[in-house]
């Protein structure tokens, strides 16, 4: 029979041995304008005379099927609150912020968030179509471990 102190020492040694073989890497940070390279390409702009001059209309599609993402959200950064939610067609409208450039963040539960830097003067009477990619974890940060 092994004494309790010896058993505890053996258990801790075996756990330390396993821990040395396991390498965990945190998820990479999302950089502005970088995520679309791997997830469906840059935003697409379509002429649309129904879009008011002081607004932007965003249509959100999934990157695999090209279908609308219902309930997707968008906001101009660094806003702390949600700007708008997509309807059943994946469409939403946001008022344009002041200034010449702005970063638009678009995301949905189960999809990877994306950020695009926009030249606001180029958005007049144009609709913006963006695609969201299916990640492994959605809005959850995933730690990848390998042996």
N, C-alpha and C positions, 0 to 999 in steps of 0.2 A: 504494500500500500504506500502511496506517495503522500508525503506530508502536505497540508494545505499551502504552506509557503512555497514549497517546491513546485506544486501544481500551478500556482499563480505565476511563478517565474517562467515555467515552460510555456504557459499560455501567452504571456507577454512577449517572449522571444519569438514564438511562431507568428504572432500577429505583426511584429516588427518586420519579420522576414517577408511576409506577404505585402506589407505596406511599401517595402523597398522596391518591389517589382511592379507596383501600380503607379502609373504616371497620369496625373490629371492635368488637363489644360483648360483654363477658363475660355469662354467663348470670345471671339475677337470683337472689339467694339465696332459698332456700326458707324461708318464714316459717311459724311454728307456726300451725296452724288456717286457713291461707289457701289451700292448694292445692286443697282439695275444692270450692271455689266453681266452678272450671272443669273439674273432673274427675269428676263423678258425684254430687255432693251430700254432705250431712253423713252421718255414720254413722247406721245404722238399728239400733234396739234392739228385740229380740224377746224376750218372756217365755219362759223356758225353765227349768223346775223341776229339770232334770238338772245345771245349772251349780252347782258348789260355791260356797258363800258367800265363800270366800277366793280365788277364781279368776275369770278372765275368759276367755270363749270368743269367739274372733274368727273370722269366716268372711270370706275375701277373694275378691272377684269382679272380673272385668275390666269396665271401664266401658262397653264396646261391646256385648258379647254376654251379659253377666251370668253367665258361666261361671266355675267355680272356678279360682283361680290356684294351681296345685300348686307347692309349694316356696317360697311367699311367706314372708317372715320378719317377726317383730314383736318389739319390745322397748320397755320403758319407759325414757325418757331420764332421766338422762344416762348410762345403762349403756353400757359400752364393748363389751359382747359381745352376741351374738344371744340373744334370749330363747326363741323357739320357731319352728318351721317348720310350714307348712301341709301337711296330708296330701292324699290324692287328691280329697277333697271341698272343699279350700280351707279346712279347719277346723284351728284350733290352740288350745291352752289355755296361759295364763300365770298364775302366781301374782300376786295383787294386791300392789303395794308398800304400805308404810306411808304414812299421811297421808290428806289429804282430797281432793287433786287430783293428777293425774299426766299427763304427756305420753306418749302411745303413738305410736311410729313404726312404720309398716307399709310394706314395700317388696318388690320382686321384680325380678330381672334382666329388663330390657326394659320396665319400667313406671316411672312416676314415683313417688317416695316421697311419703308423706303423713304428717302429724302431726296428732293430735287431742288436745286437752286434755279430760280426763275427770274428772267428779265421781265419785269412787270409791263413795260411798254409793248412787249411782243405778244401780250395776251389779249389785246383788244379784239372782241368779237371772234374769239377762238375757243373751242372746247379742248380740254386736255384729257387724253386717254392714257391711263397708266395700268400696268399689270403688277400683280402681287404674286410672289413665289410661295410655294408650299415648303416650309422648313421642317426640320425634325421636331422642333419644340414650340412653334408658334410664338406667342408672347412670353414664353417661359425661357429663362436663360438656362442653357444646357451645358453641363460640364462633361467633357469627353474624357473617358478614362480608357487606357489601353495597357496591356501587359507587355 
